[in-house]
Amino acid sequence: MKIFKHLYYKFFCNKIIKYHIDYKRDKCDDRNILESVIFPFILAEFDPQSILDIGREGYQEFYNDFFTGRDLWTLDYEPKHEEFGSPDKHIVDSVVNLSKHFKKNQFDFILMNGVFGWGLNDEKDIQKTFNDIFEILKPGGIFVLGYNDDIVPLEKITGLKKLRAYKFKPLKTNEYVCSNGNHTYNFYIK
Ligand SMILES: C[S@@+](CC[C@H](N)C(=O)[O-])C[C@H]1O[C@@H](n2cnc3c(N)ncnc32)[C@H](O)[C@@H]1O
């Protein structure tokens, strides 16, 4: 029964968060939405076996725990960030080079939070990156994009237009603006 899976992953993710986070966060804060709404729902609903998390900072090293036992890849162009990534499957390179490292239809779930507009800024690079994301995502796979400023309007990004907007049930929308700042999550399915 799916309901039990959802309850299980809520509990599983909350346990990880409690262990690593010792301050109170607003319910609709972007980090809270990612860790305690987006992750548990994706784990329960899609059971992704192959995952790519693009852009890793030190405060995210514990994100590996959410995907234990799964084929988790991480990528960041900053060599110092290697230690925050997947212990055995981390790539140091720009996101623009995704197609050099990954096969077509490789991933069930791709997350790119805070990279578009935060290092990935050049329009040509943006178009190439999102086209590659489309290619390496499996049919039926889910892509979550988190960003503050859509420095290139999303409707002008070819790779995104090839994906379908996905209404993310717990948030009742395919585009959710968090309560803090203007951080937004967009949900897509291939
Ligand atoms: C603002 S942080 C966001 C980190 C994280 N994904 C999050 O959820 O908070 C941006 C991260 O993306 C990486 N980054 C920025 N531009 C990149 C690019 N073009 N290719 C690969 N990594 C990039 C930075 O090194 C940094 O670790």
The ligand as an SDF file (V2000), in Angstrom:
LIG
                    3D

 27 29  0  0  0  0  0  0  0  0999 V2000
   24.2990   28.0270   -4.0370 C   0  0  0  0  0  0  0  0  0  0  0  0
   25.1180   26.4840   -3.9910 S   0  0  0  0  0  0  0  0  0  0  0  0
   23.7320   25.4000   -3.9770 C   0  0  0  0  0  0  0  0  0  0  0  0
   24.1210   24.0860   -3.3880 C   0  0  0  0  0  0  0  0  0  0  0  0
   23.0250   23.0730   -3.2430 C   0  0  0  0  0  0  0  0  0  0  0  0
   22.6570   22.3960   -4.4560 N   0  0  0  0  0  0  0  0  0  0  0  0
   21.8450   23.4960   -2.4260 C   0  0  0  0  0  0  0  0  0  0  0  0
   20.8040   22.8440   -2.5190 O   0  0  0  0  0  0  0  0  0  0  0  0
   21.9710   24.4250   -1.6200 O   0  0  0  0  0  0  0  0  0  0  0  0
   25.7240   26.3000   -5.6430 C   0  0  0  0  0  0  0  0  0  0  0  0
   26.5870   25.0510   -5.8140 C   0  0  0  0  0  0  0  0  0  0  0  0
   26.6380   24.7350   -7.1770 O   0  0  0  0  0  0  0  0  0  0  0  0
   27.9890   24.6410   -7.6090 C   0  0  0  0  0  0  0  0  0  0  0  0
   27.9900   25.1570   -8.9960 N   0  0  0  0  0  0  0  0  0  0  0  0
   27.6800   26.3880   -9.4210 C   0  0  0  0  0  0  0  0  0  0  0  0
   27.7600   26.4690  -10.7540 N   0  0  0  0  0  0  0  0  0  0  0  0
   28.1310   25.2430  -11.1910 C   0  0  0  0  0  0  0  0  0  0  0  0
   28.4060   24.7100  -12.4790 C   0  0  0  0  0  0  0  0  0  0  0  0
   28.2950   25.4440  -13.5660 N   0  0  0  0  0  0  0  0  0  0  0  0
   28.7590   23.4110  -12.5570 N   0  0  0  0  0  0  0  0  0  0  0  0
   28.8650   22.6430  -11.4490 C   0  0  0  0  0  0  0  0  0  0  0  0
   28.6410   23.1050  -10.2050 N   0  0  0  0  0  0  0  0  0  0  0  0
   28.2800   24.3910  -10.0760 C   0  0  0  0  0  0  0  0  0  0  0  0
   28.7860   25.4800   -6.6230 C   0  0  0  0  0  0  0  0  0  0  0  0
   30.1310   25.0760   -6.5460 O   0  0  0  0  0  0  0  0  0  0  0  0
   28.0150   25.2520   -5.3400 C   0  0  0  0  0  0  0  0  0  0  0  0
   28.4510   24.0990   -4.6550 O   0  0  0  0  0  0  0  0  0  0  0  0
  1  2  1  0
  2  3  1  0
  2 10  1  0
  3  4  1  0
  4  5  1  0
  5  6  1  0
  5  7  1  0
  7  8  2  0
  7  9  1  0
 10 11  1  0
 11 12  1  0
 11 26  1  0
 12 13  1  0
 13 14  1  0
 13 24  1  0
 14 15  1  0
 14 23  1  0
 15 16  2  0
 16 17  1  0
 17 18  1  0
 17 23  2  0
 18 19  1  0
 18 20  2  0
 20 21  1  0
 21 22  2  0
 22 23  1  0
 24 25  1  0
 24 26  1  0
 26 27  1  0
M  CHG  2   2   1   9  -1
M  END
$$$$
